[in-house]
Amino acid sequence: MAPSPPKPDVSSDGPIDGQCEVPDGARAAAGDSRPVRSSQTGVHERLVELVERHARTPWRAPLHGASVEAFGQAAAWRDRRGTDRPLVLDTGCGTGESTRRLAERHPDALVLGIDQSAARLRRVGAAEDFAAEGNVAWVRAELATAWRLVREAGWPVSHQYLLYPNPWPKPGHVQRRWHGHPVFPTILAVGGRLELRSNWRIYLDEFRLALETLGQGPSAPAALGSERDALTPFERKYTASGHVLWRLECTLT
């Protein structure tokens, strides 16, 4: 039996659902963010072994109860807005700014932002576990549970965005990175066009290898141009700090 993996969403020395802090406008513009530091200099040597094991063995950890309840509200919102509309997932949406920007990109879709942090979601008025405005909604949920719920419900996901997830740069934390976590096969099963962004190139190299290991055909990581509009406060802050930002895309099959 495979050992139980470490939980990816809660840590005393890292963020929840992948973002390290919530930069306000002044800090985001200040450019005071340090690059990711790690003793790991390339793809983790155990990555392929982990990905193959997780693909062979279905993950049967209990679902997070509060997240299941909150997703009931998201399902009701989707019923009201139109179940035939494509769904865009903004996973680890933080303060929700990216969710609004993605809704501008996908005006015909329903766009659902998901984050576990109540403090972040209060920025968009989610005083409880759910908030909505038109075709945009936010739900407070554990991401590993959220992906499983979306998959089980068979929602028609057209796009998944994973913007600046926690890199968990210590080599011993590889199973806390989403591509090293048991939920990774479920992310792929949810489907759609996946876009990953990060300021740590190794994270994208690993994610690409994990996708290829499971038969997917991702693009090579590419540097983002400086002329773009930032999707998130982190992207704005990292750009101001002079970081090279990377993007990887894959149509999941």
N, C-alpha and C positions, 0 to 999 in steps of 0.2 A: 504494500500500500504506500502510495506517495505521501511524504510528509505534508502537513498542513502548511500552506504558504503564509508569509507574513501579510498582515492586512495593509493594503496600499493607501488607504484614505486617511488614517489618523496616525500622527507621530509627534513625539515631543520635540523632534529636531527638524521637522519639515512641515509642508503644507497639507491641507486637505484637498483631495481631488486635483492636486497638481499645481497650485499656484502659491507662491511663497508668502505673499503679503498683498495688501491692496494699496497700490500707490495712488495718492491723490494727484490732482492735476499739477500742482507745483513740483512734487517729487518726480512725477513721470517726466516732466519737462527738464528736470535738473540734470539728468544723465549721470546719476551717481551709482549705477548698478555695476557690480563686478562680474566678470565672466565666470562661467561655471568652472569650478576647480575639482579635479579628480585625479587619483593615482591611476585610474584606468586610462590607457592610451589608445585603445582600439576596441573592437567588438568583444564582448565578454565571452570567454572561452566556453562557458556552460550554456550559452543562449540556445543553440540549436537543440541540445539535449532537453532543455526545459520546454521549448516550444513543441517538440515532438511528443513529449510526455503529456503535456496538457491537451494536445489534440487526441491522444489515445484514450485518455481517462476523463470522462465528463466530470465537471466540477459540481459537486452536490452540497456545497456549504449552504446553510440556511439563508434565506433572503432577509434583508434588513426590514423589520416590521414597519417602522415609521415611514420608510421609503415606499413600501407597498401601499400604505394608506394614502400618502401624498400623490402617488401615481394614479390613484382612483380619480382625483380631481383633474389630473391631466387628461385622462381618458374621457371624462365628461366634457371638458373643454373641446377636445377633438371631435366628439360627437356633435357638439353645437356648431362648430365651424366647418365641418364637412369631412367625413371619413374617406372620401375619394380624393382628397387633396394630398399631394406628396408632403412628406415630413422631413424637415431638416433638423438635425440634432447638433446643438452647441454644447458639447460635453466638457464639464469643468468651466462653466461660463463666467465664474467670478462675479463681478459687479453687474453683469448683464449688458454692458455696452456692446460687446461683440454680437449678442443675440439680436439687438436692434439693427446693427449694421448688416448682419446676414439676412434679415428680413427685407432690407432694401435690395439685396442681391437676388433674392428669391421671392418676388412679390406674389406669386401664385401658390406658394407653399405655406404650410404651417411650420413655424419655427419654435422649437422647444429648447430653452436653456436649462441645463441641469448643473447644480452645484450642491455640495453638502453644507456649505457655510451659511448659517442664518445671517451673520453680520454682513456678508457680501450681498446676499439677496435683498436685504433691507434697502440697499441702494436703489433698487427698482420698485420698491413699495411692497415687497413680499413680506408683510408683517407676520404671516403664518408660514405655511409650507408651500403656498402656491400663489401666483399672481398672473394676470393676463391682461393684454391690451390688443384687441383685434386679433390678427393672425400670429401674434407673438405671446409666448407664455414662458414662465419660469417655475421650476419645481425644485424644492429642496429634497435631495435624495443622494444616497450613496451610489456612486457611478457603477460599481460592479453589479449592484442590484438593478439599477436602471437599465443597463444593457440587456440583462436577462429578461426583464419584464417586457421590454420592447420586442425582443425576439419571440417570447412566448405569445405575445398578443398578435404577432404577424403584421405590425404596422408597416406601411409602405415607405420606407426611408429612402429618400433620394440622395441625401448628402449627410455625411458625418464630419464635423470639425472638431479636431483635438488641438487646441491652440495653447502652446507653451505649458504643457503638463510638467509637473514636478519631475526633474531629471533623475532624482535619487542617484547622485553621482558616485556614491561609495560602491565599490565592486560588490560588497556583501549585500547590497540592496537591489540587486538585479531583478529579483522577483517582485519588487514593488513598482518597477517600470511596467507600463501596461502591456508591452509586448512580451514581458517575462512572467506575467501574471496568469493564473488559470482562466481568467475571463477572456483572454485574447481570442480564442476560437469563436466565442460568442460575438465579439465585436465584428469579426469577419462575417458571421452568419447574419447579422443585422442588415448588412448589405449597403448599397449606395456607393456614391463617390466619396472616398475618404480623403481628407486633407489634414496633414499634420504639420505644425510649425514649432520650431524650437530654436534656441540660441546655442544649443550644444549639438554639434555635428554627429557625435558618436550616437546620440539618441536616435537620430534619423537613420544612420547606417545600421544600427541594430534593428530598428523597426522594419527597414527594407528587407533585411535578411530573414526576419521572422515571417514577413509576408511571403517571400519567395519560398521559404521552407514549407509553407502550407499551400503552395501552388498558385499564389497570386502574382500579378505582374506590375509591381509599382514602378513609378518613375524614379530616376536617380535624384537624390537630393539636389536642390538648386537654390542658390542664394537669391533672396528677395531683393528687388530693386529699391533704391532709396526714394523713388518718386511715388510710391504707393501711399494710400491712406491707411493708417494703423487701424487694425481691427480691435485691439485691446489696449488697456492702459500699459500692460507689460510690453507690448510691441513698441509703443511710443517711448517708453522708458529705455528699453534696450537699444533702440535706434539712436536716441539722444546720447547714450553711453558709448556709442561706436561699435556695438556688437555686430557681427555678421549673423544675419537671421536666415534660417533655412526652411525650405518647404519640400514636402514629399506628398505625392498624390497617387491614388490607386482606385480604380474602379473594381469594387469587390465582386467576385463571381462565385 
